[in-house]
Amino acid sequence: MAGKSKSLKWFGKAVTAKMEQAQILGVNQTMAASAAEAKQNHTWQNRTGTLEGSIDIAEYAKAEADGVHGTWGARDIAYARIHELGGVIKPKRAKALAIPDPKKAGGVILVQSVTIPARPYLRPAADTQYPKLASRIRKAFEKASKKK
């Protein structure tokens, strides 16, 4: 090999840009799949559809200094968190909470607190979809790399 030289063309910036776009696409696909799964596979009895309808991508993925970030979940629903995590509700300004009485139309039952069991719907969807993130990024990168 003496006397022979080879040159190497560096496409680092182009490869980095393709990877960043693949990451954005992969994160968006994963968030969309997670939101769809959370809407379909929840354990609560759906009465109004309000909570279910609030599950969506809140902020599409974008590149930032420390990586690619996006946000999904239940938006603008005060009771979304207690459904996911469970907890105890206590009155803030009153002496008791008024709970509708199922035995008496228009009647209420006064209680000091209500314990809401956790009914996770976001975490199980994320647990199913997040392991697919790397594969989605890889496929997006391979597809982008085939284009010239």
Secondary structure per residue as TSV (DSSP state, phi and psi in degrees):
chain	resnum	aa	ss	phi	psi
A	1	M	-	360.0	-1.7
A	2	A	T	-61.8	136.8
A	3	G	T	88.6	-14.2
A	4	K	-	-99.2	135.2
A	5	S	-	-124.8	150.4
A	6	K	-	-125.2	147.9
A	7	S	-	-112.9	154.9
A	8	L	-	-122.6	127.8
A	9	K	-	-92.1	130.8
A	10	W	-	-99.4	122.8
A	11	F	-	-116.0	34.1
A	12	G	H	-56.8	-43.9
A	13	K	H	-66.7	-39.1
A	14	A	H	-68.0	-40.4
A	15	V	H	-66.3	-42.1
A	16	T	H	-62.0	-41.8
A	17	A	H	-64.9	-42.1
A	18	K	H	-63.6	-39.9
A	19	M	H	-66.3	-41.1
A	20	E	H	-62.7	-43.8
A	21	Q	H	-65.4	-36.9
A	22	A	H	-65.1	-39.6
A	23	Q	H	-64.1	-44.1
A	24	I	H	-60.7	-47.4
A	25	L	H	-62.6	-44.4
A	26	G	H	-62.4	-41.3
A	27	V	H	-67.1	-44.5
A	28	N	H	-61.7	-42.1
A	29	Q	H	-63.3	-41.2
A	30	T	H	-68.2	-41.3
A	31	M	H	-65.0	-42.4
A	32	A	H	-63.9	-42.8
A	33	A	H	-66.4	-38.3
A	34	S	H	-64.5	-45.3
A	35	A	H	-62.8	-43.8
A	36	A	H	-62.6	-42.4
A	37	E	H	-66.2	-41.1
A	38	A	H	-62.9	-36.1
A	39	K	H	-67.1	-35.1
A	40	Q	H	-90.3	-30.7
A	41	N	S	-116.3	46.4
A	42	H	-	-97.1	162.0
A	43	T	-	-100.3	-9.1
A	44	W	S	-81.7	158.0
A	45	Q	-	-78.5	116.2
A	46	N	-	-81.9	116.7
A	47	R	S	-99.7	-49.5
A	48	T	S	-110.4	-21.5
A	49	G	S	83.1	1.8
A	50	T	H	-65.0	-50.5
A	51	L	H	-64.1	-47.3
A	52	E	H	-58.0	-42.0
A	53	G	H	-69.6	-18.3
A	54	S	H	-85.1	-9.9
A	55	I	E	-79.4	119.3
A	56	D	E	-169.9	-179.7
A	57	I	E	-77.8	123.4
A	58	A	E	-87.2	-37.8
A	59	E	E	-143.9	115.4
A	60	Y	E	-63.2	153.6
A	61	A	E	-62.4	142.4
A	62	K	E	-148.4	154.5
A	63	A	E	-78.7	135.3
A	64	E	E	-130.0	176.3
A	65	A	T	-56.0	-36.6
A	66	D	T	-104.8	17.0
A	67	G	E	136.5	-161.6
A	68	V	E	-105.3	130.6
A	69	H	E	-130.2	143.9
A	70	G	E	-150.0	165.8
A	71	T	E	-135.4	136.4
A	72	W	E	-139.9	161.6
A	73	G	E	152.6	-159.2
A	74	A	E	-91.7	126.5
A	75	R	-	-107.9	136.4
A	76	D	S	59.2	33.1
A	77	I	-	-123.2	114.2
A	78	A	T	-61.0	-33.6
A	79	Y	T	-94.3	5.4
A	80	A	H	-62.1	-43.2
A	81	R	H	-66.3	-42.1
A	82	I	H	-68.9	-29.6
A	83	H	H	-64.2	-44.7
A	84	E	H	-68.8	-46.4
A	85	L	H	-103.2	-19.9
A	86	G	-	77.8	172.7
A	87	G	E	157.6	-175.7
A	88	V	E	-114.2	130.8
A	89	I	E	-104.1	128.1
A	90	K	-	-126.2	151.9
A	91	P	-	-67.8	143.5
A	92	K	S	-96.4	-44.8
A	93	R	S	-116.1	-2.7
A	94	A	S	-119.9	171.3
A	95	K	S	-82.7	-22.1
A	96	A	S	-151.6	163.9
A	97	L	E	-94.9	141.9
A	98	A	E	-102.4	115.0
A	99	I	E	-107.8	133.0
A	100	P	E	-57.0	135.8
A	101	D	-	-88.6	113.9
A	102	P	T	-67.8	-17.0
A	103	K	T	-90.3	-15.8
A	104	K	S	-134.7	114.0
A	105	A	T	-58.7	125.1
A	106	G	T	80.1	-5.2
A	107	G	-	-86.4	161.4
A	108	V	E	-132.9	157.6
A	109	I	E	-115.0	131.7
A	110	L	E	-94.3	129.0
A	111	V	E	-135.6	156.0
A	112	Q	S	-81.6	-27.3
A	113	S	-	-162.6	161.2
A	114	V	E	-132.2	129.0
A	115	T	E	-96.4	120.6
A	116	I	E	-100.3	122.0
A	117	P	-	-72.3	151.4
A	118	A	-	-66.5	134.0
A	119	R	-	-129.8	71.1
A	120	P	-	-59.4	136.3
A	121	Y	S	-133.8	-27.1
A	122	L	H	-82.8	-47.9
A	123	R	H	-61.5	-44.4
A	124	P	H	-62.0	-36.9
A	125	A	H	-65.7	-43.4
A	126	A	H	-64.0	-41.0
A	127	D	H	-61.1	-31.4
A	128	T	H	-80.7	-40.8
A	129	Q	H	-90.0	-33.4
A	130	Y	G	-62.4	-35.2
A	131	P	G	-61.9	-16.0
A	132	K	G	-89.1	-4.3
A	133	L	H	-60.3	-49.4
A	134	A	H	-60.6	-40.6
A	135	S	H	-64.5	-40.7
A	136	R	H	-64.2	-41.2
A	137	I	H	-64.5	-44.6
A	138	R	H	-59.9	-46.0
A	139	K	H	-63.7	-40.7
A	140	A	H	-65.2	-39.3
A	141	F	H	-67.3	-43.3
A	142	E	H	-62.9	-40.4
A	143	K	H	-65.1	-43.0
A	144	A	H	-67.0	-32.3
A	145	S	H	-74.4	-23.3
A	146	K	H	-77.4	-24.3
A	147	K	-	-77.6	143.3
A	148	K	-	-118.6	360.0
